[in-house]
Amino acid sequence: MTLDEIKSAVLAGKTVQWISSNYVVKYHDKSKQFSIVCLSNNHSIGLTWRDGVTINGKPEQFFISDTN
C-alpha cells in the first residue's frame, strides 16, 4: 500500500495492519499524526520518518484487515 492508501484507509475506519495482526496503524486526532502501534505492548513508532514521506516499513508489508 502507498502512504496515501494507508492514510485514506485508516481515516475511512478500516484496520490497516503492518506485517501481522499485532501491528496496527492508528490516527491520533490531537496530534494529527499516524503511528504504527504494537498491540502486545502498546509501543508505537511514527508511520513515516521525520520527512513525512518515507514509510517505516515496506509498502507491500501493509494490508487492510480481513475483519473489515
C-alpha positions as CSV (number, residue, x, y, z in Angstrom):
1,M,0.0,0.0,0.0
2,T,1.2,3.5,-0.7
3,L,1.3,6.1,2.1
4,D,-1.8,7.8,0.7
5,E,-3.7,4.5,0.6
6,I,-2.8,3.7,4.2
7,K,-3.9,7.1,5.4
8,S,-7.1,7.1,3.4
9,A,-8.0,3.6,4.7
10,V,-7.4,4.5,8.3
11,L,-9.4,7.7,8.0
12,A,-12.2,5.7,6.4
13,G,-12.3,3.5,9.5
14,K,-10.6,0.4,8.1
15,T,-8.0,-1.5,10.1
16,V,-4.6,-1.3,8.4
17,Q,-2.0,-3.7,9.7
18,W,1.8,-3.9,9.2
19,I,3.5,-7.3,8.9
20,S,1.0,-9.1,11.2
21,S,-2.2,-8.5,13.1
22,N,0.0,-7.4,16.1
23,Y,0.8,-4.0,14.4
24,V,-2.0,-1.6,13.6
25,V,-1.8,1.9,12.0
26,K,-3.6,4.5,14.2
27,Y,-4.5,8.1,13.6
28,H,-4.3,10.5,16.6
29,D,-6.8,13.3,16.4
30,K,-5.0,15.6,18.9
31,S,-1.6,15.5,17.1
32,K,-3.0,14.9,13.6
33,Q,-0.4,12.1,13.1
34,F,-0.3,8.5,12.1
35,S,1.6,5.8,14.0
36,I,2.2,2.1,14.0
37,V,1.1,0.6,17.3
38,C,2.2,-2.8,18.6
39,L,-0.9,-4.3,20.3
40,S,1.0,-6.6,22.6
41,N,2.9,-3.9,24.4
42,N,1.3,-0.6,23.2
43,H,4.7,0.6,21.9
44,S,4.4,2.9,18.8
45,I,6.5,4.5,16.1
46,G,5.6,7.1,13.5
47,L,4.1,5.8,10.3
48,T,6.8,7.8,8.5
49,W,10.2,9.1,9.1
50,R,10.6,12.8,10.1
51,D,10.4,13.8,6.4
52,G,6.7,12.8,6.5
53,V,7.1,10.8,3.2
54,T,9.3,7.7,3.9
55,I,7.3,4.9,5.4
56,N,8.6,2.9,8.4
57,G,8.3,-0.4,6.6
58,K,7.9,-1.6,3.1
59,P,4.7,-0.6,1.3
60,E,4.0,-4.3,0.5
61,Q,4.0,-5.1,4.2
62,F,0.9,-3.1,4.9
63,F,-2.6,-4.6,4.4
64,I,-6.2,-4.0,5.3
65,S,-7.5,-6.4,7.9
66,D,-9.9,-9.1,6.6
67,T,-12.2,-8.3,9.5
68,N,-13.3,-5.0,7.9
